[in-house]
Amino acid sequence: MSKVSILVAAFNAAPFLEKCLDSLVGQTHTDLEILCVDDASTDDTPAILDRWALRDTRVQVTHLAENGGQAHARNVGLQKATGQFVCMVDSDDWLSPDALEKAVATFEEHPETDCVLFQVVEVTGQNERRYPLPSFEWMSGAEAFEASLTWQLHGLYMVRAELHRRFPYDESSRAYSDDNTTRIHYLHARQVRTCEGVYFYLQHPASVTHRVSVRRFDYLRANESMLRQMRVCGADNRLLDIYENVRWLNVVDLYMFYYQHRRELAPHDRRFGLAEIKRIWKSIDLGRLTPRNRLKFGYAPLRPFWGLFRLEEEVYFSLRFFFKGR
């Protein structure tokens, strides 16, 4: 059987770790290593990981002295990986028992395949929702890369280890930059396929993508890094146009986050977030934006007038939430 390396970065994940690790050691594909990296947790995470390492020799634990963020922790695990295939599982998520078996079988049946996506089920409380992937037998790397820019394809997958070593996790920001790595893997893949193995993605208020934190503004830096990588890879103007519109919509989304939650952020975090929004606002290539994203009220960049853009956003979101609440 082909060996699989599973990367698990864990930071203060004690409430979720048992379910995650139980799903990994219980896989029907048994030739695996579970590379857990404790990212300087301050709860019971280190002790839980050490107990699992004593219970199952396939669980290997590294404890970091300083918190470096999810991408850094995964790269520490990646350096230790010895498997033919690599996947990551967040410490609050879990896999169906046959997930690895289904993914490995897809690789072995289709030797030209470099990335295999799991089926994703988003779990919120007692509710489950399947991520709506497009129907396809396989995509070229370029096709998968384009689809991933607008999240038609998610980023939960297994990849050939040699491709992952060529392109480790992007550490340009503390959060969100790992999405860039997914896209680069797709771009350099010969073929991308799906399998029927299921990745259960837990939605909860404590996750990075849901809690109110200054880390949310890292998304803008991660987008900036993705744009740089696209240029290095020689992405054509059509793809650059698509992604510049994605970047711009994220500027508007992050202003909405700032509008809704600024009173929950510390003063220096508010200043940092607003400065990041302004910095990226100034960097957007207006010539690449669609007419809708350039002219519609609430989305118009109004460059070079930062104060006028801020006024537009304040009025737009005030009206939006007023009518939404009625």
Protein Blocks (a to p, Z undefined) as FASTA:
>chain_A
ZZdddddddehkllmmmmmmmmmmmpfblbdcdddddehiablmlmmmmmmmmmpmkbcc
dddfbdebjklmmmmmmmmpcbfbdcdddfkbccdfklmmmmmmmmmmmmmbcbdcdddd
ddehjbccdddddddfbdcfklmmmmmmnomaccbdcddfklmmmmccdfkbfghjlmmm
mmmmmmmpmbdcddfbdcdddddfkbmklmccfklmmmmmmmmmmmmmmmmnopafklmm
mmmmmmmmmmmmmmmmmmmmmmmpcfklmmmmmmmmmmmmmmpcfklpcfklmmgghjan
oiabfklmmmmmmmmmmmmmmmmmZZ
